[in-house]
Each structure stands twice: as C-alpha cells, then as structure tokens.
Amino acid sequence: MRSPKSILLLGAVFLTGLILLFKAQEERGLRFESENQLHDEALSSRLEELRKLEALLKPLPEGDIRQTESNGKVAETRPKPSDELEEKDSTPGEGEQDITENVPVDEISELDQAESRVLQKVVILTYMRSGSTFTGNLFESHEDAFYVYEPLWRLQKKHFAHDEVMYFRKPNIKANGDVMDSRSEAAHTLQAVLSCDFLNVDIDTLKQGHMVSSKDTAKFRFCVMSHPGIEGVRQCLRELYVPCKQRRVTVAKTIRFSMTQAGKLLEADPAVKIIHLVRDPRGMFRSQRSVADIKWGELPKESKLRCNRIMKDIHESVQLSERFPKRILTVRYEDIAERPQESAEQMYSFVGLRMTDRLRSYIHNITYAGRPDDCTICATRSNSTRTAYKWREGLDFASVRTIDQSCAQVYDVMGFRPYEKEEDVLKYLPKLDTFSDVFYKLKYR
C-alpha cells in the first residue's frame, strides 16, 4: 500500500504532465495561427500590389494626363481603385451576372476551341530567390502578356508524394520521382498553360493558391474559392481562357524546370522561347537563408550542389542555342536591377512585345518608389539596385569565401567577382563584365 506522500508525488507528476501537454498544444496552436497570419499578410501584400498594378495600367480617360512629380512618383487625375477590388473581383456585385452559374460543358469546350491571339510562348527559367518574381512582374504589367506564376508548384508536391495526378481531358497518371526529371509531366504542363489549353492542365495545378499571385489568374482563383470541387474548377475556366487567348504573349515563371526539359518544349513548339534568369549565388543563397530554404550549416555542400545545377543549365542552353538560334535569352538579375527599363525593353523585344510610356512610368515606380527594401514577400522594391547587392552588408566573409569556392565556374561564366579580402566586399561591386562579353566568353572559349 502506497504512503500518502508517494500518492501526492504521483499526483504532482501527473498534473505536471498534463500542464506540459496543454502548453505544447497551445504552442502548436499559436504556431499554426502565426503561420496563417504570415500567409494572410503575404496574400494581403500581393493583393495590394495587384491593386496598384491595376491602377497604373488601367486605360486613362481621353485628355487625362500623367505627370512625374519631383519625388519620382506618378501623379494622375484618375480616381484610385476601390478598396473593395478583391471582393468585386471574386464575387458579382449588384446587377452583375455570375458567369460561373450553370456554365454548360459545351461552352467550356467552345472556349477551348476558340481562336487564340497567342503568337509567342515564354518560360522564365530560374532559381529560388533569384529576382524571378520581380522579373515576372515586368511581364505581368504588360497589357499584351498573360502571366502565370509558378505553375509547377503543385505538380512538384505530387511528385514528391507519388500521388495521382488528375486531369479533365486525359487519363490520370501516378507521379513518380522529381518534377525536374525529363520524364515528368512538367514540360506537358507548361506547354498546356502557355497554349491556353487549360483542360489539359492537371486539376490540382488549376486549384493551387499560387494562382492569386498574378493579376491575370487571380480572378480565376477567387472564382474557384467561391465554387469548390472539380465542377467548380471547370465552371471557372472561362476566367482563364478568355484573357489568355486575347493576349499575344503567354509567360510562365518557374523555379522547378531544367534547361534539359526546356529543350523538349523548344523542339515541340517553334513558338516557345526561354528566358534564363541567373543571379549572383551569394545574393541568392543569402535570400534563401532568409526564408529557410537552404541548410546553412551545410553551406559547402549546398552551394556546390546548387551552383552545379546552374552550370548544367548554362551549358545546356549553349548547346540548345546552336539548335534553336535566337530562342534562348540569358539575363542577370543584377543587370535588370541596375537598368530595369533597358532590361525590360530587351526582354520585351526578345518576345515581340512593345515598350510604352505607361510601362516606363510603371517600371520606374516599382524600382525607385513605393516599397520598403526589407519586404521579403514583395515583388517590387523602393531601390532595386540596393536590393540586388544588399547581401554584401549581411553575409559574413567566411560564407562569402565558401560560396566563392563552390561557385567559381558560375562566376567565371556569368561575370561575378570572387573576393580575396573582406574589405573588398564593400569596396568593389561583385559584377564584372557586361553580359554580352560573358556569353561570348562561354560560347567561344
């Protein structure tokens, strides 16, 4: 028989265990709420960017004048967009008809078969935290481009989990291995997206939350949120088909695609072009660390692995350029950050788009005004050049040297400067040659 003292001790242990359990559950709940709050903040920030983009690109009434003030911001007499833009886009207002109500299957088929204005299909092939959202934003802002943000995100998840991939039009498949494997469905998915062939895009990709990250697909995403289920996705497809087929250029930005896979697209469709976006690995890895996308304790291994992938894509692009002349453009993020209007005009010209005064004004605004430099989720920055080189102030010299050694080949080809002395990091810019010289060096050495 236990003594009263031992019973009290056991009771205290039991109560302590309950308290610890409740605390753990509370912490999990708080963490979950925090993650949801972060997601909501990111979504709100993106929606605000979409509102500003809508405001800048909306046609002005005849006789309306845009003027540049002394602070570089654009002034205009047109009223600002309503704060209820999100609600207005996602749900019909009074007197408006909800186009997704009872949409016949035949109508979706007609939209699928309708004539398309698309002349050029573009893949922005790049890597995590390489300035790709900012670069994609330059195309999203063009009135004659239809822009899709990270269309391979959900497909990658499916491949990791070996899940079934479901389609409207073709038989379902079982995803295996890596989405960047040449045998994956990635090339077919991009081909369908760029061709406005949405009935041949897998259903989970159509439902993915990333659709809100482009003004061209956000309305479709809000529609799907209001019409759940597979039939709801089908009913909402009009919101993709109509704007996509009305544009001359379709653009998809992805960090989940290799240059080897891009070769398949180039071979299958003569209308496809590739923009290969590369950033200084030091800036890229520091930014990846800020979102916990790289194991910093294993930096020598991680940096070598990731730079090897970049080099493989670069060498593959050189070989593909010989087979498909003038269909691959390699650009450095640092060049875009330093000369955004000139770089945008170069990329527009490459894909057959025209630069306009309105776009010049918009690009000036998103690179020199209006956004804090430390916003990790924003596509735009108050000073794009400072953002590109900010890593020089926050990356310790030991890490700089590690990356320099792991990525020497990338530096040599792309024209980035390795540092021998710590004091040189802030003294000299990390970018060397103009890009044309770098590409010449790679191709003819």
Secondary structure by P-SEA (a helix, b strand, c coil): cccaaaaaaaaaaaaaaaaaaaaaaaaaaaaaaaaaaaaaaaaaaaaaaaaaaaaaaccccccbbbbbccccbbbbcccccccaaaaaacccccccccccccccaaaaaaaaaccccccbbbbbccccccaaaaaaaaaaacccbbbbcccaaaaaaaaaabbbbbbccbbbbbbcccccccccaaaaaaaaaaaccccccccccccccccccccccaaaaaaaaacccaaaaaaaccccaaaaaaccbbbbbbccccaaaaaaaaaacccbbbbbbbccaaaaaaaaaaaccccccaaaaaaaaaaaaaaaaaaaaaaaaaaccccbbbbbaaaaaacaaaaaaaaaaaacccccaaaaaaaaaacccccccccccccccccaaaaaacccccccaaaaaaaaaacaaaaaaabbbbbcccccccccccccccaaaaaaaaacc
